[in-house]
Structures are given as structure tokens and as C-alpha cells.
Amino acid sequence: MRHRPLPVRLPAPGRTAANAFGRVGLQVAAEIGSVAATPGHTRTRAEAMLEPLRRIVPFDAIWMATLDPERREHTQLAARGYDDATLRYMAGPEMLVDIEAVGLDRSGRTVTVSDTPVPKEELRIWVDYYGPAGFVEGLGVGLFTADGRYLGLLAMMTGTKAHPTRGERELFAMLAPTVACAVDPMRMVATSARMVRHAHAGVVLTRDGALLPLPDMPRHPVVERGSAVLSVVTSYLAQGAAYVSFLCPHQVGHLRITALPCPPEPPYHLTAVVLVSTPPDLYGLTPCELDVLGLLVEGWPRGRIAAALRMAEFDVAARIETAAAKLGAPTGTLATVRAAREGLYVPRALIGLHPDPGLRDEPARDARSNPATVNRVVAAIQARHGRRWTLAELAEIAHLSPRRLQFEFQRGLATTPMRYLEGVRLARAHEELSRADPATSSVGRIAERNGFSHLGRFAASYREVYGVPPSQTLRRPR
């Protein structure tokens, strides 16, 4: 299977790519883009980029690494020309102190030994390692994602002041975003997330329990820090589960929660992606039956289930028999196996969260009851998210009353039409802020283009979802 090379940003208008970098530079740019688009392991892509980079700058040593922000250490992806002692220092936390002093973790511009903003004699990496090794000049560039996350560093050293030249620096700076894309650990996480059908929100769990936003997907209240759902997920993962899927009671129905382990890619601090999606066909199972199945999945005997749910034991037996019939299983044991395999149960920690206990014996609602009406509104919002939609206008598109549309959205997407609209607007504004040039764009104009009439409310909503003010995203290095 052939893979389309990732685009590489060419020089500004007025300077042709050929004049700026020559034929070799353009060939290297195309080769780096092709390598970056290749699937597989991060280290394999990193190694494959070293020789093309050498054709730009004839380096004597090179180092490419990604940062583990929780350990404040870099994980080496590829290296040439450094001795073991130097590599150990570069991987440790003291190297990050040098990087922060130079500012490579804050800006995507290239920095050479000659123009470092602090004297090289104040940098331990130079005094104890680079200088004694005989290096004379060098170049470093921070690797950043499109939305401004610092990923790591690409650094090379030479034994002559002849390199890197100004043109070589410019080409390195041009290639850095493509190199960053090739080594971004979120890349494979996002690919895994796209495998879960109907997922509409999610987060990424780290080794130390932090939550990170999932690219191109909003967050959801049920998977925020301290939520019961995250406690269930972390408990299952701690028990060695390779895949987690269950139901969570929410508003008028249930949500499907899916947790997938993150691929073991450097720097190894991402552990799992947790996704929220509309539930599958629930086969007419009632909330009470889903609760009973959840306790059976955890190995509870019928007597204990009866005591926990305040039911007679014969009632529990009847619910198990009914659930088995709905699932097409000849026995309660096989029904439990199928429920566990397909995530058709509510875990013990989430039992009792159903907002309306009076509905526990009515069939649990799923997202398939009336998808066409919701899909028409979703398509209209996606196509014209900047329009000042009203609930009445959206209801007219669906050929429903506003109240019925609210109900269908809650049932199908676990949100309201207007909240869904705001989520789409925030995601589109975030994409535009990440790409925009702060010299020619402003937060206000971008917010207005994406349907936000009140800048203060936009800024507050944006910060709640993305953790930073929109102005910070706009100012981040590209």
C-alpha cells in the first residue's frame, strides 16, 4: 500500500523553492514527507530520516528525541556520533534545563551554538560534553505539533564553523513540523480512536493519571478527572485488561465507554485512550437487567446481587433468564459471557447512577431509534457551523418539534443540539487558531467567523475544553 507524503511548507512567496534550497533540498523535503507518512514504529521513521537530513547538513553527530513530560526526561529515537556518557546526559533531566535556558521548548526557530541566547559556557551540555568532544558548531530545533505542543528536540553538531549555513538552517526549520508529525505519539493514539464507531468525545490517560485532550475530539463530563467512569477504567486497566468496554447511565439512556491501550511508543507516558460513543443495539435490555449483568460479569453470586439491588433472589433469577433470552443465550452464564464481550453491562461502581429509577424496568434506550433526524441536523451544523442557528431552525430541518429534537439528541448523542453546535464551533475555532498567523489574525475575528458573538464567553469555553486561552494557541510557534 502506498502512502501519500505529508506536505512540507515551502518558502515564502517571492523566493522560489529551487533558489532557496536547491534541488537537493527539495528532494530531501519530499523524502522526509514520505517517511513521515509511513505507518509503523516511531523509531523506525526517526532512523529513516537521519540520512536525508545529513544531505542537508554534513553533521558529525545528530540526536532526535521526544520528551516524557512526567519524568522531565527525553527518550532517544535516533542518534549518531555521540558517546555513551553524552547520550546519558542528553536523556536526563539536566538536559531539559539546558533546553529551557536556550528556549528550544518554547519556539520552533532554529538555534545554533554561535547565536544561542545564553553563553555556551553557561550550558553544562557544552562545557562537559560537546566542547570536550571537539564539536565547534551545532544546530537545534524544537519539535512542535500543529497545535503547539512541544514534543522533543532535533539537534546536530559539526566539527567546523562552515556548517550549518543560513540556507541549511532555513531548511531545517521548514522540515521540523514534518519531523514532529512523524514522531508525535498522539498520532497512533488518534488512529486507534478512529476505530471505535460513533465515538464523539474522549481523553487520553497518562502514566501518572493526567488527562490530555484527544486531537480533533472534544471532552465529555463523564470522563473528566475524578469521575466514576475514569475510576472504573483505571481499575480494569490495573487488572491487566487489554480492552475495556461497558455502559454508563447518562440522562435519558446510556453511553458506551471504550478504553484502548495506547501503542507502546516513545516516550511511553500515554497509557490509554478513553472514548465516549453512542451505545449499540441494547436488545431491549432494561437498566435493571444491565445492572444485574454488570454484577454477574464481576463474579457476584445471585444472593449477593439480590442484597445489593434490594431485590428478592427469585427476581434476580427472573432478570437473568429474561436477559439471556434477549441476548439469544441459552443460559445465564453464556449471557454473562456475551455481555462482557460486547460491553452490554453497567459496572458495579456505576450502578445507581440512572437519573430516573422509575425507568429501571423499561427497555434501555439506544441511539438507533431515530438516527436520520439527528443526522440531518448534524450535517447542517457541520456544513454551516458559523451560522446563528436557533433551536427552532434546527428542529425544522429535522421535521420535529424543538422539544422532540432535544430528546432525540440526548438519546442519540448524549447532548443537546445547541451544546453540540458549540462543540463543533470550538473544534473549528481551535483548528483555525492552530494554523493562523498571529501577525494577520486575531482571536476576535476567528471567534466571530466560527459563530461566537461574545468574545468573553468564547474564551471561557475554549479554556475549559483546551486548558489554555485562545490567545495562547494563536501565539504558539508554527
N, C-alpha and C positions, 0 to 999 in steps of 0.2 A: 504494500500500500504506500503510495507516495503522499508526502505531507507538504502542504503549502508553506513556504518560508515565511517567517514573521517579518513584517515591514520594518525597515530601518529608516529613521528620519534623516533625510539628506540635507545638504547645506542650504542656507537661506537664499531666497531669490536674489539674483544679481551675481551669484557665483555659481558656475556650473559645477556639478559633482566631479567631472573629469578634471577641471582646472584645480579644484581644491585638493583632491586626494589622489588623482591619477587612476590609471586602470587597475593597478594592484589593490588600491584602497577599495574600489568598487567591487572587485572580485571577493575581497575579504569580507566586506559588508554582506554580500549575497551569501557567502559560505556560512557566516555566523548566523544569519537569519534562518538558513536551512537547518543548521544544527539545533538552534533554539526551538524549532518547531517539531523536532523529532521526539517521539514518545520514549519512555524508558526511564532509567535511573538518572538522578541529578548529577551524580559524579561522572557518569559516562558522558553526558553532554558537556560538563565542565572540562574534562580531559580533551574532548574533541575540539574545543575552542582554542587550546593553547598554541598549536602550531599556526593556525591562521593569524592569531594575534602576534606571533613572532615575525610574521612577514610585514607587519606594520612597524614594530619597534624591535630591533635585534637585541632583545633583553638577555642578560646573563642569569637572571632569576625572576620568577613570577610566582604569585600566590593568589588564589581565589578561595574565598571562604564566606560562609553565612553565619550570622550572629544568633546565638541562643540567648534571647533577652532575659531569661530567667536565671541563667548561670553567669551572664555577662562574659561569655567566652565565645570565641569563633570556632566553628567546625570546618576544618580544611576540606575543600572539594578537590583541588588540584594544585600541584606545586612543582617547581623545577628550580634547582640551583641553590637552595638554602641548606645549611647543615641542620642536624637534628636539634641542637640547642636553640637555634634561631626559630625553627618551626614550633618548638615547645613554647617559647616566649610569645610568638605571634598568636598561638591558640589560647593563651591565658588571659586573665582579666586585666593585666597591666598593659597589654597591647591596646585594649579598648580605651584606656586612659590616654594613650598617645593619640589614638584616632580622634577622640573627643577634643583633645587640645588643638589638633590641626583643623577640626571642623568637618572631617570627611563624613561623619554620621549625620550632618545637617544639610549638606549641599551636594548636588550631583556634579559639581565642577571638578575638573582635574587639578591636582596639586603636585608640584614637583619639589624635589629637595631644595632647589635653588630659590623657589618662591614660597616656601612654607610660611604661614603666618606667625609661627613661633620659631626662634632659632633652633637649628637642628641639634645644637649642643644641649638643649633642654629636653630632648626626647631620648629616653633610655634605649629605644629600639635602634637609634642611630649610634649612640655613644658606645653601647655594649655589643652590638651585633653587626649592623650594616657597615659602619665605619671600619672596624677591625677586619671585616671580611674583604675589604678593598673596593667596595662599591663607591662610586663617585656621584652618580645622578640616579634619579628614580622618579616614578610617577605613581600616584594613587588616585582612585576614583571610587566614590561610594556607589553602591548598587541600590537603587530605589525602585519600588513598584510605581505603576501609573498613579495610584492614589497617595503616594508619598511615604510609604513605609520603608524604613531603612532595613535592607536585607543583609548586607555584608560589604565586603571590600574586594576590589581587584587592584593588586599592587605589583609593580615590576621594578627591577633595579638593573642598572648598567654600570660598566666599569669605565665609561667615557662620558664626557660632557657633550659629545656630539649628538647624543640621543637622550631623551626624545626631543624631536624638533617641534616647532609650533604646529605644523600640519599634523604630525603624529598625535599630538595632544588633542587636537580638534577631532580627529577620527576616533580616538579612544572615548572621548566624551559622547560622540554620536552613537557609538556602539554600546555604551554602558546600559541603556534601558533594555536593549535586546538581550544582553547577557543576564541582566536582572530577571527578565521574564523566564529565561532558561533555567535559573536556579531557584525560583520562588517556590517554597514548599507548599504554599496555598494552591498552586497550580493543580496538583494531583488531587488535593482535597476537594476543590471545586468540581473536578471531573467526577469524583466519587458521588458528590451531592447530586449531580445531574442524573444519576442512575435511579434515583428514587422518584417515582412518578407522583405528580401532583404536589410536590414539595413547594411550599410558598414562603417559608421562613426557616431560619436556622442560625446556629452559632458553632464555633469551634472551641473545644475544650483543650487546655494546655496541661502539661505535666503537673504544674503547681495549682491547678484548679481555676486559672483565669479564663475569662470568656473573650473570644475575639470575634469580630464580625466576619461573616462569610461573604466573599466577593459576590456582588450582584444579587444579594438576597437580604431582605430586611430581618430584623429580630422579632421575637414574639414574647409576650409577657410570661407564657408558661415555661419558657426556657431561660429566664433571667436568673441572675445569681441568687442563691438561697431558695429557689423554687423546689417544690416537692418532686417535680418531674426530673430535674437535674440530679437530685439525691438518688432517685431510682436508677437513673442511667449510670451514675458513678458506682453505685453498689453492684450492678450487674457486671460492669467492666472490671471492677476489682476482683470479682469471682472468676474472671477469665473468659467471659462471654466474648465471642468474636463478632457477634452481630446481635443487636437489640432491637426489638420491635414490640410495641404494646399500645394500648389505647388510654387516653386521658379524658375523663369527663370535662366538658367545657361548654358553658352556656346552654344552648339548646340541643347539644348532641355530644359527639366525641371527636377528638383529634387523634390522628395517628402520629406516634413518636417513633422515630427511627434513629438509631445511633450506629455509625460505622467507624471502625478504627481508621485513623489516618495512616496513609502509607508510611513506612519507616524510612523517611528521607531526612537528610541533614537540614537543620540542626537538631532534630529529634525531640523538640519540645511540644509539638502538636500531637495530641493523643486520640481525639475522636471528634467527628462532626455529628452534631445533633440536629435533626431535621423535623419540622412540623409540616404535616400534609393532611389533606382531606382523607378520611378513612375509606377503606374499601367497602365492598358489599358485606354488611354485617349479618346477612342471612336471617334477619328478623329477630336476632338475639336481643333480649331486654337488658337494661342496665344491671338488673339484679343477676341475671344469668352470666353477664360478663364479669361481675364481681366474683361469683362462685367459681367460674373458670380460672380467674386470677389466683384464687387461693388453692385450687387444685394444682395449677402449674407450679406453685411453690411447695407442693407436697403436703398440704394440710389434710387431715382426715375429716370425714363428714361431721363427726361430733364437734370438733373444734370449729369448723366452718359455721355450724348452726349456732354455737355460742357467740361467735364473733359478730354474726349478722343478726342475732336475736331472732332466730327462726327455729321452728321445730325441725328435728333431724329428718323426718319424712318429707318436709317441704324442700329441704336441700336435695334429697334424693330425687324428688319430682323435678326440680330445676335442672339437675344434671341429666335426667332422662330426656327432658324437653330440649335442652341444648344439644345433646347428642343427635337427636332426630333432626334438628335444624341444620346441623353440620354434616349430616349424612354419615354419621359414625355409628357402628353397631353397639359400642359400649362407651361408658363414661371415660374409661382410660384412653381409648382411641380419640374421643372428642377432646380430651385434655392435650394429647399429643398434637392434634391438628391446631388447636387454639394457640399452643406455644409456638408451633412452626410458623403460623400465619399472623401472629401478633393479635389474635382476637380475644383479648382479655384485658382486664384492668388490674395492675399490680396492687398488692395489699396496701402500700403506702398511699395510694390514690383513691382507695375505696372510701366512700362517704363524701367525695367532692362534688357529686352530682348536684347541680343547682336546684333541682326540683325533685325531692324524694318521692313525690306523688306520681312521678312518671317512671319509677323503677321497674314496673311490670309492663310498661308499654314498649313496643319494639324500638330499639335504639335507632336514632336517625342516622342516615349516611348521606354522602354527597351526591348520590346518583339519582335522587328523586326527581330533580328538575334541572339538569345541568345546562340545557340550552338557553334558558332565560338568563342565568348568571353569565354564561359565556358571551352572550351578546353584549351585555353591559361591560364585561371585562375587555372585550375587543374594542368597544367605543372609547373606554378610558385609555387603553394603551395607545390607540391611534391619535387621540386628541386630549392628552393629559393636561395641557396648558389652558384648556377652555374652562370658563367659570361654570362648571356643571352644577345643577341643583338636583336634589333627590327626585323631584317630580319629573325632570327631563330624563334621568336615568331610568325611572320606572316606566316612562312612556316607551323607551327603547325596548324594554323587556315585556311590554304589554301586560304589566302588572300594576297593582296599586303600590304606592310608596311603602305601606306597611308590609305588604306581601314580599316586596323586593328585599326589605330589611331582613325578613325571616329567611328567605332563600339564601341570602349572602351569609347569614350566621350559620345556616345549616351546611352550606357547601364550602365556605372559605373561613369560617370561624371569625368573621369580622363584619363590619358594616360597609355599605357601598362608599360612604364618604371617607371612612378610615382607609379603605383600600385605595381610593383615589389619592389620598395624602401620601400613602406609602409609595405609590408609583411616582408621584411628583418628587418626593425626596430622593428616590433612587436615580431619577433622571437628572435632578439638580446636582447630585453627588458626582455622577459621571461627567457632567459638563464642567463642574468646578475642578475636577481632577485633570481635565485636559486643557483648561483655559489658560491664557497668558494673563497674569495679573496686571501687566502694563496696559492692556487694551480691554480688560473685562472687569466687572465689579460684581460683588455678591448681590447687590440690589437688582441689577439688570438680569442676572441669571435666575434669581428667585422669581422675578416677575414673568420671565419667559416660561417658567415652569408652573405658573398658575398660583403663585403665592402673592397676595396683595398686601400682607402685613409682614414687614421685614423682621420685626422682633419675634413674632410667633414662629416664623420660618427658622430663625437662628436657634430658638429654644428647641424646636422639634428636631432640627438637624443634629444639635449637640446630644440630645437624648439618644438618638439612634447611632450616630457615628463616633461619639465620645469626644469630639473636638468641635470648635466653632467653624462655620463655613469659611470664614476668612483665613483660617489656618490651612485648610485644604487648598484654597486658591493660591496661597503663597508658597506651598511646598515645591521643592525643586522638581523639574520635569526630566 
